[in-house]
């Protein structure tokens, strides 16, 4: 069973970014979090939604003429 909630480190690793950048995204409310006591967790489905919202067509990001 896949985890529903990820630690900040796990979420940052999944996005291949640093923890500091992930905390900045959380601070800007780009990613929702769940707080369990003092622990901060990122819902796994939020990562997929964030990627889908920020995805661009390959033409825009490749820079290569087709």
DRENPA-3360 file (N, C-alpha, C; in nm, 2 decimals, always signed):
BEGIN
1 = XXXXXXXX = +0.08/-0.12/+0.00/+0.00/+0.00/+0.00/+0.09/+0.13/+0.00 ~ +0.06/+0.22/-0.09/+0.13/+0.34/-0.10/+0.10/+0.43/+0.02 ~ +0.19/+0.51/+0.07/+0.16/+0.60/+0.18/+0.07/+0.71/+0.13 ~ -0.03/+0.75/+0.22/-0.12/+0.86/+0.19/-0.05/+0.99/+0.22 ~ +0.02/+0.99/+0.33/+0.09/+1.12/+0.37/+0.24/+1.09/+0.36 ~ +0.32/+1.19/+0.31/+0.46/+1.19/+0.30/+0.53/+1.29/+0.40 ~ +0.64/+1.25/+0.45/+0.72/+1.35/+0.52/+0.77/+1.46/+0.43 ~ +0.81/+1.57/+0.48/+0.87/+1.67/+0.39/+0.98/+1.62/+0.31;
9 = XXXXXXXX = +1.07/+1.54/+0.37/+1.19/+1.49/+0.30/+1.14/+1.39/+0.19 ~ +1.04/+1.31/+0.22/+0.99/+1.21/+0.11/+0.93/+1.29/+0.00 ~ +0.85/+1.40/+0.03/+0.79/+1.47/-0.07/+0.89/+1.55/-0.16 ~ +0.99/+1.60/-0.09/+1.10/+1.67/-0.16/+1.17/+1.58/-0.25 ~ +1.20/+1.46/-0.20/+1.27/+1.36/-0.28/+1.19/+1.32/-0.40 ~ +1.06/+1.30/-0.38/+0.97/+1.26/-0.49/+0.97/+1.37/-0.60 ~ +0.98/+1.49/-0.57/+0.98/+1.60/-0.67/+1.12/+1.63/-0.71 ~ +1.22/+1.57/-0.65/+1.36/+1.59/-0.68/+1.40/+1.74/-0.66;
17 = XXXXXXXX = +1.36/+1.79/-0.54/+1.39/+1.92/-0.50/+1.44/+1.92/-0.36 ~ +1.50/+2.03/-0.31/+1.54/+2.03/-0.17/+1.43/+2.05/-0.07 ~ +1.46/+2.02/+0.05/+1.35/+2.04/+0.16/+1.32/+2.19/+0.17 ~ +1.43/+2.27/+0.16/+1.40/+2.42/+0.18/+1.31/+2.47/+0.08 ~ +1.32/+2.43/-0.05/+1.23/+2.47/-0.15/+1.09/+2.42/-0.13 ~ +1.08/+2.30/-0.08/+0.95/+2.25/-0.05/+0.88/+2.32/+0.06 ~ +0.96/+2.36/+0.17/+0.91/+2.44/+0.28/+0.86/+2.57/+0.22 ~ +0.93/+2.63/+0.13/+0.89/+2.76/+0.07/+0.76/+2.74/+0.00;
25 = XXXXXXXX = +0.74/+2.64/-0.08/+0.62/+2.61/-0.15/+0.50/+2.59/-0.05 ~ +0.53/+2.53/+0.06/+0.43/+2.51/+0.16/+0.39/+2.65/+0.22 ~ +0.49/+2.73/+0.25/+0.47/+2.86/+0.30/+0.39/+2.95/+0.21 ~ +0.41/+2.93/+0.08/+0.33/+3.01/-0.02/+0.19/+2.94/-0.05 ~ +0.17/+2.84/+0.03/+0.04/+2.76/+0.01/+0.02/+2.70/-0.13 ~ +0.13/+2.66/-0.19/+0.12/+2.59/-0.32/+0.09/+2.45/-0.30 ~ +0.13/+2.39/-0.18/+0.10/+2.26/-0.15/+0.03/+2.25/-0.01 ~ -0.08/+2.18/-0.01/-0.15/+2.17/+0.12/-0.07/+2.07/+0.21;
33 = XXXXXXXX = -0.08/+2.09/+0.34/-0.02/+2.00/+0.44/-0.12/+1.95/+0.54 ~ -0.09/+1.84/+0.61/-0.16/+1.79/+0.72/-0.07/+1.80/+0.84 ~ -0.12/+1.86/+0.94/-0.04/+1.87/+1.07/-0.09/+1.77/+1.17 ~ +0.00/+1.68/+1.21/-0.04/+1.58/+1.32/+0.05/+1.62/+1.44 ~ +0.00/+1.69/+1.53/+0.08/+1.74/+1.64/+0.17/+1.84/+1.58 ~ +0.30/+1.82/+1.60/+0.40/+1.91/+1.54/+0.45/+1.86/+1.41 ~ +0.41/+1.74/+1.37/+0.46/+1.68/+1.24/+0.39/+1.74/+1.12 ~ +0.46/+1.77/+1.02/+0.40/+1.82/+0.89/+0.41/+1.71/+0.79;
41 = XXXXXXXX = +0.30/+1.68/+0.73/+0.29/+1.58/+0.62/+0.23/+1.63/+0.50 ~ +0.27/+1.59/+0.38/+0.22/+1.63/+0.26/+0.14/+1.52/+0.20 ~ +0.01/+1.54/+0.16/-0.07/+1.44/+0.10/-0.01/+1.40/-0.04 ~ +0.01/+1.27/-0.06/+0.07/+1.22/-0.18/-0.01/+1.27/-0.30 ~ -0.14/+1.27/-0.30/-0.22/+1.31/-0.42/-0.20/+1.46/-0.45 ~ -0.16/+1.54/-0.35/-0.13/+1.68/-0.37/-0.01/+1.70/-0.46 ~ +0.09/+1.61/-0.45/+0.21/+1.62/-0.54/+0.17/+1.59/-0.68 ~ +0.08/+1.49/-0.71/+0.04/+1.46/-0.84/-0.04/+1.58/-0.90;
49 = XXXXXXXX = -0.13/+1.64/-0.82/-0.21/+1.75/-0.86/-0.12/+1.87/-0.90 ~ -0.02/+1.90/-0.81/+0.07/+2.01/-0.84/+0.15/+1.99/-0.97 ~ +0.20/+1.87/-0.99/+0.27/+1.84/-1.12/+0.17/+1.86/-1.24 ~ +0.05/+1.81/-1.23/-0.04/+1.83/-1.34/-0.07/+1.97/-1.37 ~ -0.09/+2.05/-1.26/-0.12/+2.20/-1.28/+0.00/+2.27/-1.34 ~ +0.12/+2.23/-1.32/+0.24/+2.30/-1.37/+0.30/+2.24/-1.49 ~ +0.24/+2.14/-1.55/+0.29/+2.07/-1.67/+0.27/+2.16/-1.79 ~ +0.37/+2.17/-1.88/+0.36/+2.24/-2.00/+0.38/+2.15/-2.12;
57 = XXXXXXXX = +0.33/+2.19/-2.23/+0.35/+2.10/-2.35/+0.50/+2.09/-2.38 ~ +0.54/+1.98/-2.44/+0.69/+1.96/-2.46/+0.74/+2.07/-2.55 ~ +0.66/+2.12/-2.65/+0.71/+2.22/-2.74/+0.76/+2.35/-2.66 ~ +0.69/+2.39/-2.56/+0.73/+2.51/-2.48/+0.85/+2.49/-2.40 ~ +0.88/+2.37/-2.36/+0.99/+2.35/-2.27/+1.12/+2.30/-2.34 ~ +1.11/+2.24/-2.46/+1.23/+2.18/-2.52/+1.32/+2.28/-2.58 ~ +1.26/+2.39/-2.64/+1.35/+2.48/-2.71/+1.39/+2.44/-2.84 ~ +1.36/+2.32/-2.88/+1.40/+2.27/-3.01/+1.29/+2.29/-3.11;
65 = XX = +1.33/+2.33/-3.23/+1.23/+2.36/-3.34/+1.19/+2.22/-3.40 ~ +1.06/+2.22/-3.43/+1.01/+2.09/-3.48/+0.95/+2.12/-3.62;
% end
